[in-house]
Structures are given as C-alpha cells and as structure tokens.
Amino acid sequence: MVKFIGEYTAKIDDKGRVVFPSSLKSMLDSQEDQKFVIKKDLYFNCLEMYTYQEWTRQSEEVKSRLNFFNKEHALFWREYMRDRALVEPDGKLGRITIPKRLLDDIGIQKELVFAGNDHKIEIWAKENYNREKLPGSDYSTLAQKILG
C-alpha cells in the first residue's frame, strides 16, 4: 500500500490542469496503474485523491456494509458515489486534469497544495490549507485526548 508524505504547492492552468508532483509520483509502485479517484472531503474544504486500488478497497468495504433493499442505504450509496473523478497523469508532463466543479467546490483559483496524508493525498486551495493548520498547543491537546 502506498504511503504519501509531504506538501507540494502547484499552479493550476485555465483548463484545470496541474502537474502532479514527481515526489508523490515516485512513491507509487511503478507496476501499478497510475489512475486516481478524486472526491470532495466529507468534513473539510479540500479534495481527497486516492489511488484507484485504494479507492476500490474502500468502496468495497463500504458497500459490504449496505443492504440495497433498504432505501436509506441506497440513498447513502448514491451520495457516496456522486461527484467523483477518475484522473491519470499524462505521459508527457505528468499533468492531471481536475474537473472545474470540484475545483470550484473548494475555492481553488490558481494555487493549490498537494498534501500527502498516508493512504491519500489531500488537495487544498493554498490559502485554505495554511488557514486550517492547528496551532501547536491545540495539536498537543488533541493528541493527549485521542492517544492518552
């Protein structure tokens, strides 16, 4: 399983294309498919980017917990699958194209941050990423609360 680490700033062009950072690309297994699934984060104003393999694993896990004869489960699944994009870096420059509707959802204009977050990459509008950082004292309090 891929573990993404690091933060990388990039500029997006008018067509929604951005060069996927080579440092993140180097963390991928060269034998695996280079496709990614991008979706809006459930809790934060960012996008989540998963390898296709990780996305498939997570989706199958969620689906296994659902009963599609239950209307609430069917509605949940529809929303779970809504507004997803499949992207793949091009062979020339390593660019990916992120759909405009997803960029607009999180307020990306020109600069974004790819933030490695272990099993996924978060994509943030640069100004929002900097604004969302927890102060050190809040982080240590949260760590004590969660980890004891």
N, C-alpha and C positions, 0 to 999 in steps of 0.2 A: 504494500500500500504506500502511496506517495505521501510524503510529509512536506508541505510547503512552508518555507520560512523566509522572512524578510519583507521589506517595504520598498516599493518601487514607484516613483512618480512618472507619469507618461502624459503626452499630449494627444488629444483626440482630434481627428480632422472632421470636416463638414459632413462627411458621409458616415460618421460613426466608427471609423477605423482607427485602431490603435495598435502599436507594435507590442506584442506580448513579450514581456521581459525575458531575455535569454537566460538570466539566472534562474527564473522559475521553470523555464522550459528544460533546463539542464537537470532539474530534479525528477523529471519524468523518465520512466523506463522507455528506452528507445525502441523496444519491441512492441510496446502497447500503442493502441490507437491514440492519436493526438486530439481527439474530439472532447469538447467540454459542454456542459449544460450550465446556463446562466439563468438565475431567477432572482426575484426580489426577496430580501431577507424578511422573515416574519416579524422580527422585533425592532430592527434598526434600519435607518435610512441608507442602506447600501445594497449592493447586489452580491449574491453568492455564486461562485464559479466552482463547479465540481468536475473532476474527470468523468468521462462517460461511464467508466466502470464503477466509480463511487456512487454516481447518481443512480445507476441501475441497482446496486446493492441496497441503497437506502430506500428507493421506491418499492422494491420487492418486500423489504421488511415492513414498511408502512402498509402496503397492500395486503400482506398476510394477516394483518390485524383487523381487516374490514370485512363486513358482510354486505355485499352489493344488493341484497334484497331489502336492506334497511335504508330508507330514504336519506337519513342524516349521513350515513356512511357514503352513499353515492354522491351527495352534495359536497361533502368534505373532499372526496377524491377529485371531483371536477375542479374545485378551487385549488387543490394541491397541484394539479397538472396545468393550471392556467398560467399564461404569461411566462413560458419557458422558452429559451432559445438554445439551439444547438449551434456551436461555433467551432471552427477549426482554423488554426494559424495557417496562412498561405505559405507555400513553399519558398517564395521569393524573399520576402521581408519579415515573415513571421507575424503579419498583421492579423488581427481578428476584427470582425465587424459586429458591434453590439447594436441591436435594434434600438432605434430612436425612442420608442415608447418606454423601454427600460431605462435608458439614459435620462429621459425626462422625469421618470418616476423618482429618481434620487437627486435630480438637480445638477447633473454634470453638464458643464458648458464647454470647457476647453482642457482642464487638467484633472486627472484622476490619480488615485493611488491604488495599486495592486498590493494587498496586504496578505502575506502568507499566514494562514491560520490552521496549521496542521493538515487536516484532511480536505480543506477547501481554501479558496482564495476569496477574500472579500474585495469588492471594487467600490471605492468611495469617491465622491466629489472631494477634491483635495481639501477645500475649506471645511467641509463637514468632518472629515477624518481627523483633522487637527483639533476641531472643536469638541469632539466626542471623547478625547483622551481623559481618563480618570486622573485626578490629582493623586500623587503618591500616597498620601495619608488615606484617601478613600480606597485605594487599591489594597493597602495593607490591612485595613479594617475588613474589607470584603474577603480577603484571603483568610484572615483569622476566623471569620464567621463560617465560611464554607469548609475550610480544612481543619479547623480546630486549633 
